[in-house]
């Protein structure tokens, strides 16, 4: 087994340690940023819990030699998850290369991971495109393409009570950056619970927990994002458009920049500005506010607490009572 490093992100004084695995499927350019986003989020959410983070990757995800070199010693092969004593798992999305996720080179390995997680974890959280892949594999639920990329920060409103929302506000902002959606009617028809949805009626958070199986939590959004991510994604999409790699001119992320920045970017788009440097100048000077952070920390804190409580109950049920002396 490889010697991936384990990171302590909470208190050492809690008797129940929660071992969290992060399967980071993001492309090379976003690998480190995603790793840091989740590590910082888990650290902020750990509170009194003893949270240990371990990094994993799918070997079938295409990687450059530089990326594999940097990952060595920090990441374990996801094939070792079964022997890693992981309690809770986070699975990120991967860069799509095909219209059908089942045509991706990593599909077989990803589906094996999902099958194991059903009984091998207390809870698994699927973020972004990994949520779409999971429901397709588990229940044949197909994602549907959106007319335009959904990019921005949107109000997500609770539609069902759940322990994940303990001490959380009923409506909170959450970043979304995606080109596909899962229809709520398709989810509920297969027994999923939609816990929160956006103002456009798209599902935001939904769960699946058949008896005897892991508690699966699905996020169509990216609450782990740092404040600058949506701006960087806009510049990436703009570079691809200006280079002729895509025919879709990107829109300014909604409800993300201050009004003055939105106006300046919209004017450039309206004038058909062909120079990427002009967009970079405006985006890099902006200071977007991370209005979603406190809600995200609460959500992940509750997720960790639920995993810790379930682990403690399981340990208690297996304990052998001490026989009293006569």
C-alpha positions as CSV (number, residue, x, y, z in Angstrom):
1,X,0.0,0.0,0.0
2,X,1.3,3.5,-0.8
3,X,2.2,5.9,2.0
4,X,-0.3,8.7,1.5
5,X,-0.2,11.3,4.2
6,X,-3.0,11.7,6.8
7,X,-3.9,15.2,7.8
8,X,-5.3,16.1,11.3
9,X,-8.0,18.8,10.9
10,X,-9.6,18.9,14.3
11,X,-9.2,18.3,18.0
12,X,-7.2,15.3,19.3
13,X,-9.3,15.2,22.4
14,X,-12.5,13.6,21.0
15,X,-12.5,9.9,21.6
16,X,-14.3,9.2,18.2
17,X,-12.0,10.0,15.3
18,X,-13.7,10.6,12.0
19,X,-11.6,9.4,9.1
20,X,-12.5,11.2,5.9
21,X,-11.3,10.3,2.4
22,X,-11.2,12.8,-0.4
23,X,-11.2,11.3,-3.9
24,X,-10.0,14.2,-5.9
25,X,-10.9,13.7,-9.6
26,X,-10.4,17.3,-10.7
27,X,-8.1,18.0,-13.7
28,X,-4.4,18.9,-13.0
29,X,-5.0,22.6,-13.2
30,X,-7.6,22.5,-10.4
31,X,-6.2,19.6,-8.4
32,X,-4.3,21.5,-5.8
33,X,-7.0,24.2,-5.4
34,X,-9.7,21.6,-4.8
35,X,-7.6,19.8,-2.3
36,X,-7.0,23.0,-0.3
37,X,-10.7,24.0,-0.5
38,X,-11.9,20.8,1.1
39,X,-9.1,20.6,3.6
40,X,-9.8,24.1,4.8
41,X,-13.5,23.5,4.9
42,X,-13.1,20.3,6.9
43,X,-10.8,22.1,9.3
44,X,-13.2,24.9,9.8
45,X,-16.1,22.5,10.2
46,X,-14.4,20.0,12.5
47,X,-15.0,21.9,15.8
48,X,-14.4,19.5,18.7
49,X,-14.2,16.4,16.4
50,X,-11.0,14.6,15.7
51,X,-11.1,14.7,11.9
52,X,-8.4,12.9,9.9
53,X,-8.2,13.6,6.1
54,X,-6.6,11.2,3.6
55,X,-6.3,11.9,-0.1
56,X,-7.1,9.5,-2.9
57,X,-7.2,9.5,-6.7
58,X,-8.5,7.3,-9.5
59,X,-5.6,5.9,-11.5
60,X,-7.7,6.1,-14.7
61,X,-7.9,9.9,-14.5
62,X,-5.5,11.3,-17.2
63,X,-2.7,13.1,-15.5
64,X,0.5,14.8,-16.6
65,X,3.8,13.5,-15.2
66,X,4.3,16.7,-13.2
67,X,0.9,16.2,-11.5
68,X,1.6,12.6,-10.7
69,X,5.0,13.6,-9.3
70,X,3.4,16.1,-7.0
71,X,0.7,13.7,-5.9
72,X,3.3,11.0,-4.9
73,X,3.5,10.6,-1.2
74,X,0.3,12.6,-0.6
75,X,-2.3,10.6,-2.6
76,X,-3.2,7.0,-2.3
77,X,-4.7,4.9,-5.1
78,X,-8.5,4.7,-4.7
79,X,-8.1,1.0,-5.0
80,X,-6.8,1.0,-1.4
81,X,-10.0,2.6,0.0
82,X,-11.4,-0.7,1.2
83,X,-8.4,-1.2,3.5
84,X,-8.1,2.4,4.7
85,X,-10.8,2.4,7.4
86,X,-12.5,5.4,6.0
87,X,-15.7,6.5,7.8
88,X,-16.9,9.3,5.4
89,X,-16.0,10.0,1.8
90,X,-16.0,13.0,-0.5
91,X,-15.9,12.5,-4.2
92,X,-15.4,15.4,-6.6
93,X,-16.3,15.6,-10.3
94,X,-13.9,15.0,-13.1
95,X,-13.3,17.1,-16.3
96,X,-15.9,15.8,-18.8
97,X,-14.5,14.7,-22.2
98,X,-17.6,13.0,-23.5
99,X,-21.3,13.7,-23.7
100,X,-22.1,10.5,-21.9
101,X,-20.3,10.0,-18.6
102,X,-20.2,6.2,-19.3
103,X,-17.8,6.8,-22.1
104,X,-15.2,8.4,-19.9
105,X,-12.0,6.4,-19.3
106,X,-12.5,6.4,-15.6
107,X,-16.1,5.2,-15.6
108,X,-15.4,1.6,-14.6
109,X,-13.2,2.6,-11.7
110,X,-15.6,5.3,-10.5
111,X,-18.5,3.0,-10.5
112,X,-16.6,0.4,-8.5
113,X,-15.9,3.1,-5.9
114,X,-19.6,4.0,-5.8
115,X,-20.6,0.4,-5.3
116,X,-18.0,0.0,-2.4
117,X,-19.1,3.3,-0.8
118,X,-22.7,2.0,-0.5
119,X,-21.7,-0.4,2.3
120,X,-18.1,0.6,3.0
121,X,-18.8,4.2,4.4
122,X,-21.1,5.7,6.9
123,X,-21.7,8.6,4.5
124,X,-20.5,9.7,1.1
125,X,-20.8,13.2,-0.3
126,X,-20.8,13.6,-4.1
127,X,-19.9,17.1,-5.4
128,X,-20.7,18.5,-8.8
129,X,-20.3,16.2,-11.8
130,X,-19.7,13.2,-9.5
131,X,-23.3,13.6,-8.3
132,X,-24.5,13.2,-11.8
133,X,-22.3,10.2,-12.4
134,X,-23.4,8.5,-9.2
135,X,-27.2,8.8,-9.8
136,X,-26.7,7.6,-13.4
137,X,-24.8,4.5,-12.2
138,X,-27.1,3.8,-9.2
139,X,-30.5,4.4,-10.7
140,X,-30.1,5.2,-14.4
141,X,-31.0,8.8,-13.9
142,X,-29.8,10.8,-16.8
143,X,-28.6,14.4,-16.5
144,X,-30.0,16.9,-19.1
145,X,-28.0,19.7,-20.8
146,X,-28.9,23.3,-19.9
147,X,-29.4,25.9,-22.6
148,X,-26.6,27.9,-21.2
149,X,-24.0,27.2,-18.5
150,X,-25.3,27.9,-15.0
151,X,-22.6,30.1,-13.4
152,X,-23.0,32.3,-10.3
153,X,-24.1,32.4,-6.8
154,X,-27.8,31.4,-6.2
155,X,-30.2,31.3,-3.3
156,X,-30.8,27.7,-2.2
157,X,-33.9,27.2,-0.1
158,X,-34.6,24.3,2.3
159,X,-37.7,22.3,1.2
160,X,-37.4,19.5,3.8
161,X,-36.1,19.3,7.3
162,X,-33.0,17.2,7.8
163,X,-30.2,16.9,10.5
164,X,-27.9,18.3,7.8
165,X,-29.6,21.6,8.4
166,X,-29.3,21.7,12.2
167,X,-28.8,25.3,13.3
168,X,-28.7,26.4,9.6
169,X,-30.6,29.2,8.0
170,X,-33.5,28.2,5.7
171,X,-32.2,30.1,2.6
172,X,-28.5,30.5,1.8
173,X,-26.3,31.4,-1.2
174,X,-24.4,28.7,-3.0
175,X,-22.1,28.8,-6.0
176,X,-23.0,26.7,-9.1
177,X,-20.9,26.1,-12.2
178,X,-22.4,23.5,-14.5
179,X,-23.8,22.8,-17.9
180,X,-26.2,20.0,-16.9
181,X,-29.0,19.4,-14.4
182,X,-30.8,16.5,-12.8
183,X,-34.6,16.8,-13.0
184,X,-36.2,16.7,-9.5
185,X,-39.1,14.5,-10.7
186,X,-36.5,11.9,-11.9
187,X,-34.9,11.9,-8.5
188,X,-38.1,11.6,-6.4
189,X,-39.4,8.8,-8.7
190,X,-36.3,6.8,-7.6
191,X,-36.7,7.5,-3.9
192,X,-34.3,10.4,-3.5
193,X,-35.1,13.2,-1.1
194,X,-34.6,16.7,-2.4
195,X,-33.6,18.8,0.6
196,X,-33.0,22.1,-1.0
197,X,-33.6,23.7,-4.4
198,X,-32.7,26.9,-6.2
199,X,-35.1,29.7,-7.2
200,X,-35.3,28.3,-10.7
201,X,-36.6,25.0,-9.2
202,X,-33.5,23.1,-9.9
203,X,-32.4,20.6,-7.1
204,X,-29.4,21.8,-5.1
205,X,-29.0,19.1,-2.3
206,X,-30.5,15.7,-2.4
207,X,-29.9,12.4,-0.5
208,X,-30.3,8.7,-0.9
209,X,-30.2,6.2,2.1
210,X,-31.7,2.8,1.4
211,X,-31.9,0.6,4.6
212,X,-28.5,-0.9,5.4
213,X,-26.7,1.4,3.0
214,X,-24.5,4.5,3.4
215,X,-26.1,7.9,3.7
216,X,-25.4,9.4,0.2
217,X,-25.4,13.2,0.0
218,X,-25.4,14.9,-3.5
219,X,-24.5,18.5,-4.2
220,X,-25.2,19.9,-7.6
221,X,-23.4,23.1,-6.5
222,X,-19.9,23.8,-5.2
223,X,-20.2,25.2,-1.7
224,X,-16.5,24.4,-1.1
225,X,-15.5,27.1,-3.6
226,X,-13.2,29.9,-2.5
227,X,-14.1,33.5,-3.4
228,X,-12.1,33.7,-6.6
229,X,-13.0,30.5,-8.3
230,X,-16.0,31.6,-10.3
231,X,-13.9,34.6,-11.6
232,X,-11.1,32.3,-12.7
233,X,-13.6,29.9,-14.4
234,X,-15.1,32.9,-16.3
235,X,-11.6,33.8,-17.6
236,X,-10.9,30.2,-18.5
237,X,-14.1,30.0,-20.5
238,X,-13.5,33.3,-22.1
239,X,-10.0,32.2,-23.2
240,X,-11.5,29.1,-24.8
241,X,-14.0,31.1,-26.6
242,X,-11.5,33.7,-27.9
243,X,-9.2,30.9,-29.0
244,X,-12.1,29.3,-31.0
245,X,-12.2,26.2,-28.8
246,X,-15.9,26.7,-28.0
247,X,-18.6,28.6,-29.8
248,X,-20.4,29.7,-26.6
249,X,-19.5,33.2,-25.4
250,X,-19.5,32.9,-21.6
251,X,-21.9,35.1,-19.6
252,X,-20.8,37.0,-16.5
253,X,-21.4,34.9,-13.4
254,X,-24.7,35.9,-11.8
255,X,-24.9,37.5,-8.4
256,X,-21.2,37.1,-7.9
257,X,-19.4,40.4,-8.7
258,X,-20.2,43.8,-7.4
259,X,-22.5,45.8,-9.7
260,X,-19.7,48.0,-11.1
261,X,-17.7,45.0,-12.1
262,X,-20.7,43.4,-13.7
263,X,-21.4,46.5,-15.8
264,X,-17.8,46.7,-17.0
265,X,-17.6,43.1,-18.0
266,X,-21.0,43.3,-19.7
267,X,-19.9,46.3,-21.7
268,X,-16.8,44.3,-22.9
269,X,-19.0,41.4,-23.9
270,X,-21.5,43.6,-25.7
271,X,-18.7,45.3,-27.7
272,X,-17.2,41.9,-28.6
273,X,-13.9,42.7,-27.0
274,X,-11.4,40.2,-28.4
275,X,-8.5,40.7,-25.9
276,X,-8.4,38.4,-22.9
277,X,-6.2,40.9,-21.1
278,X,-9.1,43.4,-20.8
279,X,-11.3,40.8,-19.1
280,X,-8.4,39.7,-16.8
281,X,-7.7,43.3,-15.8
282,X,-11.3,43.7,-14.5
283,X,-11.8,40.2,-12.9
284,X,-8.4,40.2,-11.1
285,X,-9.1,43.6,-9.6
286,X,-12.6,42.6,-8.3
287,X,-13.1,41.4,-4.7
288,X,-16.0,39.0,-4.7
289,X,-17.5,38.3,-1.2
290,X,-17.7,34.7,-0.1
291,X,-21.3,35.0,1.3
292,X,-21.8,31.2,1.3
293,X,-18.9,30.3,3.7
294,X,-20.7,30.2,7.0
295,X,-23.6,28.1,5.6
296,X,-21.2,25.7,4.0
297,X,-19.2,25.3,7.2
298,X,-22.4,24.5,9.1
299,X,-23.6,22.0,6.5
300,X,-20.2,20.1,6.6
301,X,-20.0,20.4,10.4
302,X,-23.4,18.7,10.6
303,X,-22.3,16.0,8.1
304,X,-19.3,15.3,10.2
305,X,-21.3,15.2,13.4
306,X,-23.8,12.7,11.9
307,X,-20.9,10.5,10.8
308,X,-19.3,10.6,14.2
309,X,-22.6,9.8,16.0
310,X,-23.2,6.9,13.7
311,X,-19.7,5.6,14.2
312,X,-20.1,5.8,18.0
313,X,-23.4,4.0,17.9
314,X,-21.9,1.2,15.8
315,X,-18.9,0.9,18.2
316,X,-21.3,0.8,21.2
317,X,-23.4,-1.9,19.7
318,X,-20.4,-4.1,19.1
319,X,-19.0,-3.6,22.6
320,X,-19.1,-6.7,24.8
321,X,-20.6,-5.9,28.3
322,X,-18.2,-6.6,31.2
323,X,-19.5,-9.4,33.4
324,X,-19.9,-8.3,37.0
325,X,-18.2,-10.2,39.8
326,X,-20.4,-12.1,42.3
